[in-house]
């Protein structure tokens, strides 16, 4: 019943977005996904990542067969596209195999086996649909929000030392190598999430059930709630509002070499195609979720989660996509969602709900402060800067303290019974 309800809500949401996108003359998430059955996908790695998630419910032999069939289908598509000189991209095979597994579940499986396979297919398709939904949301924000709040956020960012300008110059100094590495990390965030999730779900095929909480749940909720905030807090980012990429819409070509002057901020009009997707930074939110969920994995996975978080922070700031304030709110946003989801799996644990409520209050307070008190924050930076960071650290501390209480305590080793010494 729960999975059926989630599927119904997701389908209704996709249909609503499809209608909204059509209203603005764009293809919606459903149309874009259906096109990828035949046409070149936007992201082949994402489709294979979704199939990898689906395959956690399959035994190893069937997994190998599934990936082999997907690769074979992609080879055929590659040859056809090469012959007709069409756009080249792989991934159709992964989508075909995922859809085929849904058909097999309905026609050839029964009972618990059918339910498990349909859950796996749904998990994989939800990851892909989440990406399509996010793309549509971003286009809608650009069409419906003609003015942006970048001047307010950039002014408040003085309290944090204008980190986007600092990191932007550091990334420029690394040259093409640093740019390519950070760009790959930034683009392939979903692939890193799948690696962590596959580890978390490694025993699903054997145990025939999913764990109560895993990374995809957090990812999907972040992707669902985040764009809604973009609609009420539109921000485009330093490289657009203060850089060359903003064209004549930018305040000036300042990023990353010249810090913005400290003047009274105001709403600024912007174009109708740049997404208003900065506050909060969802890339930071997702990378934080990857870091959290990789903590209980093997050493290599923990190192990977740490690297992905650090590299994502470097990319979001160094490419001029986000301000420092976006990063702070992105971290708090993730911990709020993660605490609420984990509390739900523990019969709405009171400590977890209190932490989620506290994080929500801190998150909302910071958003309001950045909007209505940016000059005061910037003018008293030696006080407000540490206070902003302290607010974020208080949420982090609360999350660590609460989750440690939830972790199972190791049972003490039984003491050997004292035996009377032989006489």
N, C-alpha and C positions, 0 to 999 in steps of 0.2 A: 504493500500500500504506500509506503514512504517513497520508494523508487518511482512508482507510478505517479504519485503526486508531483515529485520533482520533475519528471519528464513532461507532465502536462503544463506545469508553470513555465519550464524552459521553452516549450513549443509555443505557448501563447506569447511569451516575451519576444521570441524570434519573429513571429508573425507581425507583432506590433512594430518592431523595428523595420521589417520589410516594408510595411505600409508607409511608415514615416520616411524611409529612404526613397521610396517611389514618389512620394509627395515632393521631394526636393530634386527629382530627376536623376536619382542614382540607383544602382543595383543594391539590394539589401543582402543580409547575410545568407538567407536561404538560396537566393539566386546565385550568389558567388560560389556557394558550396556545391550546388548542383552542376554548375559549369565545369568544376574541376573533375567531374567524372570523365570528361572527354578532353577539355581544353587544358593548357599548361597551368599547373597550380601556381599560386603565388609563393608558397613555401613548401618545397618537397620534404625537407627535414621535419617540418611540423607534422605532416601527414604520416611519416614513418614513426614519429614519436607517439602519435595517437594510436597507431597500430601496435606499437610496443606496449602501451598501456593495456590495450585490449587483450594482448597475448598472455598477460599474467594469469588469466583463467584457464589457459591451455596447457596440457602436458608438453614436455620438451620436444617430443617428436612432431606434434602438431604445430608447435611454434616454428620449427625449422622448415616444415612444409609451407607454412603461411608466408614466411619471409622469402623462401625460394620462389613461390608463385608470384608474389608481389614484384620481385626483381625481374622475373621473366616477362611480366606484363609491361613493366617499365622499359625493358629493352625493345619490345615491339613498338611502343609509343615513340621511343627515341628514334627508331629507324624510320617510322612514318613521318615524323616531324622533320627529320633530316632530309628526307626525300622531297617534301613539299616546301622546305625552307621556312618552317613555322618556328614560333618561339620555343626554345628548348628549356625544359624543366622536368625533373622526375617527381614521382609521388603519386601518380594516378594508380599505380599498382597497389600501393598501400591502402588507398581509399576503396578500391575494388574488393580487396580481400576483407577489409573491415565490414563492408556492406554484405559481402557473401556470408560472413559469419553470422550476421543478423538473420539472413534468410535460412541458414542451416539451423539456427536456434529455434526458429518458428516451425520449420517443417520436419526436422529430424531429431530434435531433442524434446524431452518431456520433463515435467516436474522441476526438481531442484537444479538439474543440469541445464535446462533451458533458462531458468532464472539467472543462474550464474553467468552463462555466456552472454545473455542480453545485458546484464550489468557491465560486463567487460566491454561490450560494444558501445554501450552508452557512455562509459567513462572515456573511451578513446574519442568518440564523436563530440563529447562535451568540450574536450580540450581544443579541438579544431573549431567548433562552433563558437567557443569563447573568443578565439582570435578574430573570427569573422565579425562577431558582435562588436568587439572593441573597435575594429576598423570603421564599422558603420557609425558607432557612437561618436567617434572623433570627427567624422565628416559632418554629422549633424551639429556638433558643437560649433564648427566653423561657420555653418550657415545660419545658425540661430542666435549667436552671440556676436554682434557686430563690434562691440567694444571690449577691451581687456583691462585687467587690473595690474599689469606688469609694473607700472611705476610705483604702486603701493608696495608690492613685494620686493622690488629692487631697493627701495628706500629702507625697508626693514632689514634687508640683507646686509646693510652696513654694520649692523650690530654683530654679525657673525664673521666680519672681515671680508665680505664679498668673495666667498670661496669659488664661485664659478669663474671669476676673473683670474684668480690665482691658479687654479687647476687647469684652466684653459691654456695659460702660458706654459705650464709644465708639460701638457700633452703636445703642444706645438714643438717644444724642445726635444721631445723623443723622436720626432720625425715620422716617417711612413710606417715603421715597424710598430711603434706604440699605437698609432692610429688604427692600423689593421687589427691588432689584437683586441683593442677595446671595442672596435666596431663589431667584431665577430661575437664577443661576449654580449654586447648590447642586443644584437639581433637575435641570437640563438638562446635567449633566456628560457624559452619553453623546453628546449632540449635538455638543459641542465635540470629543470624541474622534473622531467620524465626520468632521468637517471636516478634521482633521489626517490621518486615515487615507485619505480620498479623495484628498488631495494626494499622499500617499505612493504610492498605487496608481493614479495618473492614467495611467500608461503600460501598464497591464495589458492593456487591449483591443488595443493596437497590438502589444505584444511577445508576447502570448498566454501569459504566465506571470506568477506572483506573485513579488515580491521575497522574499529569504530571511527578512527580519525586518521587521515593521511593528508599529504601535501595538496592533492588536487582539490580537496574541499576548500582549503584556505585560498588557493589560487582562484577558484571560481567565484567565491564571495568577494574577493578583492576586485576582480574584473567586473562584477555586477554592480557594486556600490561605488567604486571609484569614478567612473564616467558620469554618474549622477551628480557628484560634487563638482565636476568640471562645468556642468550646466549652470551652477550658481556661483562658481568662482573661476571665471575664465582667465587663464594666463597662458601666454604662448612661449615664453622662455627668452633668455638673454640673446641668443644668436639671432632671433627674429626681432625682438623689440629693440635691441641695442646693437645689432650686428648687420653684416652685409646681406644675410639671407632675408632680412625683412624688407629690403628694397626701399621704396619711398615711404612705406608705412612705418619704418623704424624711427625712433626718436633721433638717433644719430648712429654713425658707424663707430661704436665705442668698444664693443666686445672683441677680444679679451684684453686689449692693450690699454684702454683708458677706463678707469672706474667712473661710474655714473656720478654726476654732481649731486649734491644734497640739496634738492629743491622740493617745494611742495608738490606731492604727486596728484595726478588726476586721471580720470578715465581717458583711454586713448582708442580711437577707431583703428580697426585692422581689417585685413583682407578676408575674403569669404572661403579660403581653402586651407589655411594653416590651422591645424587642430589646437584647441585650447586645453591642452592636456598636461599641465604642469603641477597644479596644486590639488592633491598631493602627488608626489612622484610615485607612480605605480610601479615603475621599474625598480625603484628602491624598495617598495613594499614587497614585490615578488622576490627580489633577491634576498631580503631579510627573511622571508618565509622559507626559502631554500636553505639559508644558513641555519635557521632554527631546526628544521626537520632533518638536517644532515648531522646534527650533534650526536645522535645515538647510533650512527653508522660506523663502519670501519674507518681506520685512520685516513685512507685515501679519499673516502667520501667526505670526511670532515675537512680535510685540506681543500678539496674541490669546492665545498660550500663556502669556505672562507675566501678563497680566491675569487669566486664568482661575485660575492658581495663587494669585496674591495674593488674589483675591476668594474663592476656596474656603477659604483659610486664615482669612480674615476671617469667613466664614460658619460654619465648623466651630467656631471659638472664640467668635465673637460671638453665636451662637444658643444657646450652652451645650451643644452636642452632644459636645464633646471637651475633654479636658485638654491642656495643653502637652506632657506626656509622650507622649500619643497621636500628636501631630504629629511629634515627633522620630522615634519608631519607625516611623511611616508612611513618612517619607522614606527611612530605612534599608531598610525592607522593599522598596520599589520598586527601589532601586539594586541590592539583592541579586538580585532576580528579573531585572532588565534585564541585569545583568552575566552571569548564567548563560545567559540566552537568546542573547545576542550571542556568547558563547563557543561555544555549541552550533553556531551557524551558521558558525563558523570552525574546524570540526573539533576542538571542545573545546579551544580555546586555553587554554594553561596560565595565563597572566596573568589572564584573565577568570575562570577557575575559582577561582584563589587569591583574587581580589577578592570573589567571591560567598561563599566560605567565611569570609573575614574579616568581611564584612557580617553573615553569619549568626551569627558568634560575638558581635559587638557587639550585635546585636539580642537574642539570647538573654540575654546578660549584663545588659542594661538591664531586660528583663522580670523577671528574677530579682531584681535590685536593687530595683526598684519594689515588688515583692511582699514581700521579706524584710528590706530595709534602709530602709524609708521614713522612719522617725524619724531615723536617722543622716543620711540625705540631707537632710532638712529642717533639722536642727539645725546642719549644717555647709554651709549653702546657698552661702556665698561660695566654697567649694571645689568642692562637688559640682555646682552649677549650671553653671559654666564647663566642668567635666569632662564633663558630659552633652553639652553643645553641641560640645565638642572631639571627642568620639567620633563624633558625626554628621558634623562637618566632615572628619574623617579619612576616612570612607567616601566623602564627596563628592569629596574631593581624589583618592582612589584611583581613583574612577570616571573623573574627567576625565583623569587621567594615562594610564590604560589605554586609554581610547577614542581619545585623541589618537594613540597608537601605532598603532591600527587604521586611522585615517583615511589615505587614499592621499596620498602626498607628491607635490606638483607636480614634474614633471620639469623640470630646468634647461634653459633655452633654449640651443640649440646655438650654440657660438661660431663666428663666421665664420672661415673659413680665411684665413690670411695669404697674400696674393698678392704676389709680388715686384714691386717698383716698376719701371715701364718705364725702360729706360736712355735 
